[in-house]
Amino acid sequence: MELFVGIDMGTGSSKGVLVRPDGVVVAEHQVSHEMSMPRPGWAEVDAVGLWWAEVCAISRTLMAAVPSGARIAGMCVSGVGPCLVLCDEDLEPVRPAILYGIDTRASVEIAELTELFGAEKILSRTGKSLSSQAVGPKIEWVRKNEPEAFARARRWYGSNSFVVAKLTGEYVQDHHTASQCDPLYSIRDFDWNAEWAGRVLGALPLPRLVWPSEVVGGVTARAAAETGIPAGTPVVAGTVDAYAEAFSVGVRDPGDLMLMYGSTMFLVQVLESFHTNPALWTTTGVQEGTFALAAGTSTAGTLANWLQKVTGGAPFDVLTAEAAAVPPGSEGLLMLPYLAGERTPVFDPDARGIVAGLTLRHGRGHLFRAAYEGISFGIRQILEMFDNADSPVLRAVGVGGGLRSPVWAQALSDITGLTQLQPEQTIGASYGDGLLAAIGVGLVAPETDWTRIAREIVPNPDHRERYDALYETWLQLYPATRDQVHTLTRLS
């Protein structure tokens, strides 16, 4: 019996699965962790002490669960991204890994590179405007602010390509992750933008480009000793976790949309053809030669966790029951969920959270429902931009731990008007990694889809009129308070 290892390194945990070619999960293991936020706007991880250590620990646990007579036929790892891991010649990081768009340190460099290359040219070549999600400005930030660390760097990686290098010794980057390393990649050419990359990277070499399901090498003897994965096991490139998760639930065709309920909310839609919007992200897809449109918030599950802590730490089932008891619209309470700034569509690292309409009659349940509704209003704002693309949303699949909150999932459907399909398997990106490994080594067909839909979340038409009115007010909150909030941010 052949088995595949899929491991994903997420924002709040790393998770691995051992899966059969028919999609049946044999074993799984998860390890929780926290990112480091040493300064306001910084989000970092110890790439060796956390990512690699957890991949090793999860791999060893999964190997202990391999049935007698079975063999590991392939492995794939995904991770948060796009990230920046700068390493020396011995593959040792020269500084902590800088995380994706929640790390907002490089705002000055974003402005400088935008002026240098031109906003319109950047949008045309990379598929998106430079933002905190882009890797190029973060490389520039290290060069300017930590010149000694930059001088020691010999190669640069994302989260999954760093682990691939630890497993195989190969220096690669998958096309999808590369397409988020703006402005280094020319999206319509499916290749590096050598001119701009040379300006940003200096002497750092460009990695070899591969597609997420390509086999890039085999597990080395050293990596085998650390992970327990047999030496020589084929390793597939993998990609950014959100896209591996979209792939795992059959989001493959134009008009397919994934809504990922996690620490943040992330949306991935497959496009019919290349399309850009400066308020969104156009990337390559997981499958060769495809494009996708994406958007991501800066908070979601993290907002619910924060509310849980500051309101006394009650169990989530209690908080969910209290929120469910509050009528839709939270009795006039609105929340801007910008507690960590915001990514799409406002791209404002200095945005902050706002609770509007608060009265003495409002309680903890109102705050939780207003938080879920505020997140959902933000998703509606994004989806209205998606609808202007060449491939409007035709099918929406909801995934992620946040679906355990029926209040959140129903509010999103009611506010957006979307019917959401919920898969039977909600394991996440690691399940998509297992499928990518199986496809990559040729043991299942490229069109294989392991998804089974368990239920539909249908909009309640009785709530639409109230939510439409509240949405118009919600849209006004950010522009009406932006200047005052920016003043508070400077004073904090």
KOLPA-300065 format. One record per residue (C-alpha): residue in one letter; x, y, z. Coordinates in steps of 0.25 Angstrom, whole numbers, plus 2048, in hexadecimal, padded with zeros to 3 digits. Each point is the difference from the previous one (the first is absolute). Layout:
<recs>
A_X_Y_Z;
...
</recs>
This chain:
<recs>
M_800_800_800;
E_805_80E_7FC;
L_7FF_80C_80A;
F_802_80E_7FE;
V_805_80A_80B;
G_7FA_80E_7FF;
I_805_80B_80A;
D_7FB_80E_801;
M_806_80B_809;
G_7F5_80A_803;
T_800_80D_808;
G_7FB_7F9_80D;
S_804_7F2_7FE;
S_807_7F6_7F7;
K_7F8_7F3_7FC;
G_803_7F4_7F9;
V_7F9_7F4_7FA;
L_803_7F2_7FB;
V_7F6_7FD_7F4;
R_7FD_7F5_7F6;
P_7FF_802_7F1;
D_7F1_800_802;
G_800_80C_80A;
V_7FE_7F7_80C;
V_808_806_80C;
V_808_7F6_808;
A_805_809_80A;
E_802_80F_803;
H_807_808_80B;
Q_800_80F_803;
V_809_809_808;
S_7FC_80E_805;
H_809_80C_800;
E_801_80F_800;
M_807_80A_7F7;
S_809_80A_806;
M_7FC_80F_800;
P_80C_807_805;
R_7FC_80E_7FC;
P_7F3_806_7FB;
G_7FE_7FC_7F2;
W_80A_7F5_800;
A_7FC_7F1_7FF;
E_80B_7F6_800;
V_803_7F1_802;
D_80D_7F8_803;
A_801_7F8_7F3;
V_808_7F5_806;
G_7FB_800_80F;
L_7F2_800_7FC;
W_7FD_7FC_7F1;
W_80B_7F6_7FE;
A_7FF_7FA_80E;
E_7F1_7FE_7FF;
V_801_7FA_7F2;
C_80A_7F6_807;
A_7F7_7FD_80C;
I_7F3_7FE_7F7;
S_808_7F8_7F6;
R_805_7F6_80B;
T_7F2_7FF_806;
L_7FA_7FD_7F3;
M_80B_7F6_7FD;
A_7FD_7F8_80D;
A_7F1_7FF_7FA;
V_804_7F9_7F3;
P_7FA_7F3_7FF;
S_808_7F4_7FE;
G_803_7FD_7F1;
A_7FD_80F_7FC;
R_80A_809_7FA;
I_801_80F_7FF;
A_7FF_803_7F1;
G_801_80F_801;
M_800_80D_809;
C_7FC_80E_7FE;
V_800_80C_80A;
S_7F9_80D_7FF;
G_801_80C_809;
V_7FB_80F_803;
G_805_809_7F5;
P_805_808_7FA;
C_80C_800_80A;
L_80E_804_800;
V_80B_7F6_805;
L_80E_805_7FE;
C_80B_7F5_801;
D_80F_7FF_800;
E_808_7F6_7F8;
D_7FD_7F5_80B;
L_7F0_802_7FF;
E_801_807_80D;
P_7F6_80C_801;
V_808_80D_802;
R_7F3_806_807;
P_7F2_7FC_804;
A_7F7_7FD_7F4;
I_7F7_80C_7FD;
L_7F2_7FC_7FE;
Y_7F5_804_7F5;
G_7F7_80C_800;
I_7FE_801_80F;
D_80E_805_801;
T_7FF_80E_7FC;
R_80F_805_803;
A_803_804_7F1;
S_7F6_80B_7FD;
V_80C_80A_7FD;
E_806_7F5_7F6;
I_7F2_7FE_7FA;
A_7FF_80F_7FC;
E_80F_800_7FB;
L_7FF_7F4_7F7;
T_7F2_805_7FB;
E_806_80D_7FC;
L_80D_7F9_7FA;
F_7F8_7F6_7F7;
G_7F3_808_7FE;
A_7F3_7FC_806;
E_7F9_7FC_7F3;
K_80C_7F8_7FB;
I_800_7F8_80D;
L_7F1_7FD_7FF;
S_802_7FC_7F2;
R_80C_7F7_802;
T_7FD_7FA_80D;
G_7F1_800_801;
K_7FF_808_80C;
S_804_80D_807;
L_80C_800_80A;
S_7FB_7FE_80E;
S_804_7FA_80D;
Q_7FD_7F2_7F9;
A_80C_802_7F7;
V_80D_7FA_803;
G_809_809_7F8;
P_7FE_80C_809;
K_803_7F7_80C;
I_80D_7FC_7F9;
E_803_80F_7FE;
W_7FD_803_80F;
V_80A_7F6_804;
R_80B_805_7F7;
K_7FE_80E_805;
N_7FD_7FD_80F;
E_808_7F4_803;
P_80C_801_7F6;
E_809_7F6_808;
A_7F5_7F5_7FF;
F_7FD_803_7F1;
A_80F_7FF_7FD;
R_801_7F2_806;
A_7F4_7FB_7F8;
R_803_7F7_7F4;
R_7F2_7FB_7FD;
W_7F1_804_803;
Y_7F4_7F7_802;
G_7F1_800_803;
S_7FB_7F7_80B;
N_7FE_7F4_7F8;
S_80C_801_7F7;
F_809_802_80D;
V_7FB_7F2_805;
V_801_7FA_7F2;
A_80F_805_800;
K_801_7F9_80E;
L_7FA_7F3_7FB;
T_807_7FF_7F2;
G_80B_80B_7FF;
E_7F9_806_7F4;
Y_7FF_80F_7FE;
V_7F2_802_7F9;
Q_7F4_809_801;
D_7F2_7FB_7FB;
H_7FA_809_7F6;
H_7F4_804_809;
T_809_805_80C;
A_809_807_7F6;
S_7F4_807_7FA;
Q_7FE_806_80E;
C_80F_805_801;
D_7FD_80D_7FA;
P_806_806_7F8;
L_809_7F5_7FD;
Y_7F7_7F7_7F7;
S_7FA_803_7F2;
I_7F2_7FA_802;
R_7FC_7FF_7F1;
D_80D_7FA_7FC;
F_800_7F6_80B;
D_80F_804_803;
W_809_808_808;
N_800_80F_7FD;
A_810_800_7FF;
E_801_80F_7FF;
W_7F8_804_80C;
A_805_7F4_808;
G_80E_804_7FE;
R_7FE_80E_805;
V_7F9_7FA_80D;
L_808_7F4_803;
G_80E_805_7FC;
A_80A_7F4_800;
L_7F5_7F6_806;
P_7FD_7F5_7F5;
L_7F2_7FD_7FB;
P_7FB_7F2_803;
R_7FC_7F6_7F6;
L_7F1_802_7FD;
V_7F7_7F3_801;
W_7F1_7FE_800;
P_7FA_7FC_80E;
S_7FE_7F1_7FC;
E_80E_7FE_7FA;
V_809_7F6_806;
V_80D_809_804;
G_809_7F5_806;
G_801_7F5_80B;
V_801_800_80F;
T_80F_800_803;
A_806_7F7_80A;
R_802_80C_80A;
A_7F2_804_7FF;
A_7FB_7F1_801;
A_808_7FF_80D;
E_7F9_80D_806;
T_7F1_7FD_7FA;
G_7FF_7F1_800;
I_7FC_801_7F1;
P_807_7F6_7F8;
A_80C_805_7F8;
G_7FD_801_7F2;
T_7F1_803_802;
P_7FC_80A_7F4;
V_7FD_80E_805;
V_7F6_808_7F9;
A_802_810_7FF;
G_7F3_804_808;
T_7FB_80E_801;
V_7F9_80A_809;
D_7F7_7FA_809;
A_7F3_807_7FC;
Y_802_7FB_7F2;
A_803_7F2_804;
E_7F3_800_808;
A_7F8_806_7F4;
F_806_7F4_7F8;
S_7FC_7F6_80B;
V_7F1_804_7FE;
G_7FF_800_7F1;
V_801_80F_7FE;
R_806_7FE_7F2;
D_7F7_805_7F5;
P_7FD_80F_7FC;
G_7F6_806_809;
D_803_7F6_80C;
L_803_808_80D;
M_806_7FC_80D;
L_7FC_807_80D;
M_80A_7FC_80B;
Y_7FC_803_80E;
G_80D_800_808;
S_808_80A_808;
T_7FE_809_7F5;
M_7F6_7FE_7F4;
F_805_7FD_7F3;
L_7F9_7FF_7F3;
V_805_7F9_7F3;
Q_7F8_800_7F3;
V_805_7F9_7F3;
L_7FF_809_7F4;
E_7FD_7FE_7F1;
S_80B_809_7FC;
F_80A_80A_805;
H_7F9_80C_808;
T_805_80B_809;
N_7FA_809_80B;
P_809_808_808;
A_7F8_7FD_80D;
L_802_7F1_7FE;
W_80B_7F6_7FD;
T_801_7F9_7F2;
T_809_7F4_801;
T_803_7F3_7F9;
G_7F8_7F4_804;
V_804_7F3_805;
Q_7FE_7F9_7F3;
E_80A_803_7F5;
G_7FD_80C_7F7;
T_7F4_805_808;
F_7FC_80D_807;
A_7F9_803_80D;
L_7FB_80C_807;
A_802_801_80F;
A_7FD_809_80C;
G_803_7FF_80F;
T_7FC_807_80D;
S_80A_803_80B;
T_7F7_7FB_80B;
A_7F5_7F6_801;
G_801_7F4_80A;
T_80B_808_807;
L_7F5_80B_803;
A_7F7_7F5_806;
N_80B_7FB_808;
W_804_80E_805;
L_7F1_803_804;
Q_800_7F3_808;
K_80C_804_808;
V_7FC_80E_803;
T_7F1_7FC_804;
G_805_7F6_80A;
G_804_7F3_7F8;
A_7F3_7F9_800;
P_7FF_7F3_7F7;
F_7FD_803_7F2;
D_7F3_7F7_800;
V_7FB_80A_80B;
L_804_80C_7F8;
T_7FA_7FA_7F3;
A_7F3_7FE_807;
E_800_80E_806;
A_802_806_7F2;
A_7F5_7F7_7FA;
A_7F6_805_809;
V_803_80E_7FB;
P_7F7_804_7F4;
P_807_802_7F2;
G_806_80E_800;
S_804_800_80F;
E_7F6_80A_803;
G_807_80B_7FA;
L_80E_7FD_803;
L_80B_800_7F5;
M_80E_7FC_800;
L_80C_803_7F7;
P_809_7F4_802;
Y_80D_808_7FD;
L_807_7FC_80D;
A_80D_7FD_7F9;
G_7FE_80A_7F4;
E_7FA_7FB_7F4;
R_804_7F9_7F3;
T_7F6_7FF_7F5;
P_7FA_809_7FB;
V_804_80C_808;
F_80F_7FC_802;
D_802_809_80C;
P_80A_7FB_80B;
D_7FC_80C_809;
A_7F1_7FC_800;
R_7FA_7FC_80D;
G_7F4_7FA_806;
I_7F3_808_803;
V_7F3_7FC_807;
A_7F5_809_7FC;
G_7F2_801_806;
L_804_7FB_80E;
T_7F6_802_80B;
L_7FD_7FB_80E;
R_7F7_7F5_7FB;
H_80A_7F9_7F8;
G_808_7F4_806;
R_80A_7F6_7FD;
G_7F8_7F9_7F6;
H_7FD_80C_7F8;
L_80F_803_7FF;
F_802_7F2_7FB;
R_7F5_801_7F6;
A_805_80D_7FB;
A_80E_7FB_7FE;
Y_7FB_7F5_7F7;
E_7F7_809_7F9;
G_80B_80B_7FE;
I_80A_7F5_7FA;
S_7F4_7FC_7F7;
F_7FD_80E_7FB;
G_80F_801_7FD;
I_7FF_7F3_7F7;
R_7F4_806_7F9;
Q_808_80C_7FD;
I_80B_7F7_7FA;
L_7F6_7F7_7F8;
E_7F9_80C_7F9;
M_80E_802_7FA;
F_801_7F2_7FD;
D_7F3_801_7F8;
N_806_80A_7F7;
A_80B_7F6_7FC;
D_7FF_7F8_7F3;
S_7FB_7F4_808;
P_7F5_803_80A;
V_7FE_7F7_80C;
L_7F8_7F4_7FB;
R_803_7F6_80C;
A_805_803_80E;
V_807_7F6_809;
G_802_804_80F;
V_80B_7FA_808;
G_808_802_80D;
G_7FE_7FF_80F;
G_7F7_80C_800;
L_7F5_7F8_7FA;
R_7FE_7FA_80D;
S_7F9_80D_804;
P_7F2_7FF_7FA;
V_7FE_80F_803;
W_80C_804_7F7;
A_7FD_7F7_7F4;
Q_7F1_803_800;
A_803_80F_801;
L_80A_800_7F5;
S_7F5_7F9_7F7;
D_7F5_809_804;
I_809_80D_7FE;
T_806_7FC_7F3;
G_7F5_7F8_7FA;
L_809_7F4_7FD;
T_7FC_7F2_802;
Q_80C_7F9_806;
L_804_7F1_7FE;
Q_806_7FA_80C;
P_809_7F4_7FD;
E_7FF_7F3_808;
Q_80F_800_802;
T_805_80E_806;
I_80E_7FC_803;
G_806_80B_7F9;
A_80D_803_7F8;
S_807_7F3_804;
Y_7F5_7F8_7F9;
G_803_808_7F4;
D_80E_7FD_801;
G_7FE_7F1_801;
L_7F8_801_7F3;
L_80B_809_7F9;
A_80A_7F5_804;
A_7F7_7F5_7FB;
I_7FE_807_7F2;
G_80F_804_800;
V_805_7F2_801;
G_7F6_7FB_7F6;
L_7F8_7F7_808;
V_7F3_807_7FE;
A_7FB_808_7F4;
P_802_80F_800;
E_7F1_803_800;
T_7FE_7F7_80D;
D_7F7_807_80A;
W_7FE_7FA_80E;
T_7F5_80A_804;
R_7F3_7FC_805;
I_7F6_80B_803;
A_7F9_7FE_80E;
R_7F6_80B_800;
E_7FC_80E_7FB;
I_7FF_80D_807;
V_7F5_807_7F9;
P_7FD_80F_802;
N_7F3_804_808;
P_7F9_80A_7F8;
D_7F9_805_80C;
H_80D_807_805;
R_804_806_7F2;
E_7F9_80E_802;
R_805_802_80E;
Y_80E_7FC_7FC;
D_800_809_7F3;
A_7FD_80C_808;
L_80B_7FD_80A;
Y_80A_7FD_7F5;
E_7FE_80E_7FA;
T_803_806_80E;
W_80C_7F6_802;
L_806_805_7F3;
Q_800_80E_805;
L_807_7FD_80D;
Y_80E_7FF_7FB;
P_801_80C_7F7;
A_7F9_808_80B;
T_80A_7FD_80B;
R_80C_7FD_7F8;
D_807_80E_803;
Q_7FD_7FF_80F;
V_804_7F2_801;
H_80D_803_7F9;
T_803_80A_80B;
L_7FD_7F6_80B;
T_80A_7F6_7F9;
R_80B_80B_800;
L_7FE_803_80E;
S_800_7F1_805;
</recs>
